[in-house]
Amino acid sequence: MNIPFIDFSEQYNLIKDEVDAGLKSVFQKGNFILGEEEKDFEAQFAHYCDAKYAVGVNSGTDALYLALAALDIKPGDEVIVPSFTFIATALCISYTGAKPVFVDVEDQTYNMDSDQLKKAITDKTKVIMPVHIYGQPANMDEINKIAQERNIAVVEDACQAHGSTYKGKKVGSLGDIACFSFYPTKSLGGFGDGGMIVSDNINIDEKTKMLRDYGRQGRYDHKIKGFNSRLDTVQAVVLAAKLKHLDQWNKMRNDNAAYYCELLKDVDGVVTPLIKDDRTHVFQTFAVRLQNRDKICDELKKKGVGVLIHYPIPVHLQEAYADLGYKKGDLPVSEQLADEVLSLPMFPHMNKNQIEYVCESLKELVAARV
Ligand SMILES: *Cc1c(COP(=O)(O)O)cnc(C)c1O
């Protein structure tokens, strides 16, 4: 049996007619840049996040970068991030000239550890950037409390968590600014790159709208030195069609995750994800922890199971950040996770047979101690 890591063909069938009609209309009108469909999608996405404002940009990375730029983050500043994340979480900080400060994550949720966070704060800390890793929100009450006491901003890296909730509140409305990615493999993904900056703050809304569009207000009136980073109208058409299904698809992901956990619950040597009582997960990624992960990963691929590792090297140990001088052992939980996590196939329309085949294959390999 061959099971792809993701397969969005069923999703495509569901939205095809709406996307075809929407694209045709954009092609005819020619409103490719910031057309009304893009503005409509911003309003829909803000509403989805229970937030006031949303600004469409080129990617999740740009969303994070422009959010930091809107907060005037500059050389000499420090921004605290978890090390167990995709490197873009840190790159956006480097673009501003500020320094990323990496902290370790919790052993159970893999999200930013607030005790470690407290220790990492200095008088240069300007922003805390928690990542809702794999789709489960970080411990936001603790993080917001630490930030508010010290007048530090909180920017959510929500690139993996469209639609999840913390104490009943939607991701996107949990900090000062939230940033989303619509990269095709994300749970809300376009047919190309895209991203969104979400907030309740009119100043952030206005400033990020200028920053993404050459710093202008009006046509040739440039208030600040901006960039070129807008969400294409064609992507907005695709994303608006998908957004209508997102809650349903997130539910299907959760059902799949629950079935995985049931089938793997008594398997020695396999640790399944834990969902905290006060939050919901959207399982952008379904990762288990294993001893001998690399060998099992290779063998699963041979059996036709599409698996990936998110992420094999924690950011503080990436060559790109060698200049910061971190060494092995500095952030032990992140380092251990990088050695043990394995992402299993996960997409809304997976069927039970597929999940059963993945689990059978995994169980065999674990039992055989490959
Ligand atoms: C995908 C991702 C990003 C970057 O988003 P792009 O749209 O690919 O630029 C940033 N942070 C996290 C946690 C991500 O998963």
The ligand as an SDF file (V2000), in Angstrom:
LIG
                    3D

 15 15  0  0  0  0  0  0  0  0999 V2000
    5.3920   27.4700    7.5260 C   0  0  0  0  0  0  0  0  0  0  0  0
    5.8910   28.1820    8.7180 C   0  0  0  0  0  0  0  0  0  0  0  0
    6.4310   29.4710    8.6300 C   0  0  0  0  0  0  0  0  0  0  0  0
    6.7150   30.1680    7.3320 C   0  0  0  0  0  0  0  0  0  0  0  0
    5.6300   30.3020    6.4900 O   0  0  0  0  0  0  0  0  0  0  0  0
    5.9020   30.4800    4.8990 P   0  0  0  0  0  0  0  0  0  0  0  0
    4.5510   30.8060    4.3710 O   0  0  0  0  0  0  0  0  0  0  0  0
    6.4170   29.1730    4.4050 O   0  0  0  0  0  0  0  0  0  0  0  0
    6.8610   31.5800    4.7310 O   0  0  0  0  0  0  0  0  0  0  0  0
    6.7990   30.1070    9.8040 C   0  0  0  0  0  0  0  0  0  0  0  0
    6.6570   29.5020   10.9980 N   0  0  0  0  0  0  0  0  0  0  0  0
    6.1630   28.2540   11.1150 C   0  0  0  0  0  0  0  0  0  0  0  0
    6.0110   27.6540   12.4770 C   0  0  0  0  0  0  0  0  0  0  0  0
    5.7740   27.5440    9.9730 C   0  0  0  0  0  0  0  0  0  0  0  0
    5.3030   26.3020   10.1030 O   0  0  0  0  0  0  0  0  0  0  0  0
  1  2  1  0
  2  3  1  0
  2 14  2  0
  3  4  1  0
  3 10  2  0
  4  5  1  0
  5  6  1  0
  6  7  2  0
  6  8  1  0
  6  9  1  0
 10 11  1  0
 11 12  2  0
 12 13  1  0
 12 14  1  0
 14 15  1  0
M  END
$$$$
